[in-house]
Amino acid sequence: MPLSDLRALAAVLGPSARLLGIDLGAKTIGLALSDVGRSIASPFGAIPRRKLAANAAEIAAIARQHGVGGIVVGLPLSLDGSVGPAAQAARDWAAALAEATGLPTALWDERLSTAAVSRMLVGEADLSRRRRAQVVDAAAAAWMLQGALDALRRLPPPSS
């Protein structure tokens, strides 16, 4: 399944299908889920980054278990909005994930999501550095997915 934009993704979703947000990192993949009304994104967890086939199988299983109808992958654009190597790698990975899972997948600008979430969690002294990294990945996925959900709500309804 090819990559979609948010409008195309919204057009193919069932009325109560959730969205899965993905923050792709070098070592871990942060995951977030929307509610069935697609209003609120919540951190779900993080999985270790492995070969695409293994990650796609795990993501597909999570999607089936939680009623996910589509995926939003964070696109790490450069600060000036250009597509650098990290964004191109994320785009390629997202396209391969869409193909492997059969789920409609869109990209969403995730600039500064990890930095914003990290600043928010710095005061959490009771979290170990490793645990904080896992929390940051899931929280960054939720931050990014919330931005996409907010944009979806601003789209005009499809014309019939």
N, C-alpha and C positions, 0 to 999 in steps of 0.2 A: 504494500500500500504506500503510495507516495506521500511526501510531506504535504500538509495543508496549512492554510493560514487559519486564524481563529474563526473567521466567518464560515469557512468551509467545514471546519471541525464542528462548530455549533450546529450546522445544518444537518449533520448526520447523526447527532446524538439523540438517543431516546429521551423521553421526558424525565426520567429519574436516574439517568446514567451519571455516575460520578466521573470526575477527571482525576488523573494521577499526575502529579507534578514531579519532575525529575531534575535534580541538580547534579550534573555529571562532574565528578571530581577525578583526580588522577588515581586515587586509592579507594575511594568510596563513592557510592551513588546515594545521594539524599532523596528521600521519597516523602511526598505529601499527598493527602487525599482531600478532595472537596466533599462537602455534604451532598445529598441527593438533589438539593435545590440549586447547587452550584453557586452558593453565596459565600461560603466560608471555607478556607483552606486550613487544614490542620497537619502538623508534622506527623508522619507515619513511622519513620525509622530510616535506617541506612543499611545498605548491603555492600559487601566488598566488591570492588570492580574486578571482574574476571574477563574471560573471553566473552565476546558478544553473545554467542549461543547460550552459554550458561546464564548470563544476566537476563537475556530475553526470556528464557524459560521461567526464571524466578519472577520476573516482572509480569509475565502473562498469567502465572498462577495467582499472584496477588490481585491482578485485575479481575480474574474470574471470581475469586473469593469475595471481592468487595464491590462487585457490580460496576466496574470501571468501563466506560464506553469510549474513552479517548485519553490520549497522553499529551501533556505539555512539557516539552524539554527546554530547559534554560539555555539561552544562546548568549555566551559571554562576549558580547561586542566590545570593541575597544572604547575607551572613554569618549572618543570623537564620533562614535557610531559606526565606524568601519568594521569590516569583517577581517579579522586577523587569523593567524593559524589556529588559535584555540576555538574560535567561533566556527571555522571551517571544519575542524575535527568534530565539534559537537553536532554540526549539521550533518556530516557524513554518518556519525554514529546514530543520530536520530532517524535518518532515512533507513539505515540497516535495521534498527529496532522496529520501525513501523512495518517493514517487510517481514521480519521474523515473527512478530506478534499478530499481525493482521489488524492491529488497532489503528484508527486514524490518529495521526500525530502532528502536532503543530509546534513551532518554535516560539519562544517568548523572550524578549530582552531581559537578561538577569543582571545587568551591570550593577555592581556594588551590593548585591544581595548578601553575599557571604560576609563582606566587610560590615554591613549594617547589623547583621545578626550577631557577628562576633563582638562588636562594640556593646550590644545589648547584654550579652552574656558575660562580659568581663567581670562584672560584680558578683557572679555566681561562684563564690569561694568554695562551696561544698562539692563542686564537680572536679574530678581529676582532669588532667589535660586530655587524656584519651577519650574520656566520656564526653567532655565538652566538644571535642572534634566531631563525635557522632551526633550530638545534639545540634551543633552548628549546621551540619549537612542537611539534616531533616528540616530544621528551622529555615534554612536558606531556600529549600525546595518549597516550603509553605509560603514564604515571602514572595517568591517568584510566581507561584501558582495563584496567590491572592491577587497579584497585579493582573494576571490573565483573566481571572474571574471578574474583576472590576471592569476590565475592558469589554468582556463579553456582555455584561449588563448594559453597557453604553451603546452597543450595536443596535441599529434599528431592527425591528422585527422583520423576518423574511416576508417578501411580498408573495401573495398567492395567485 
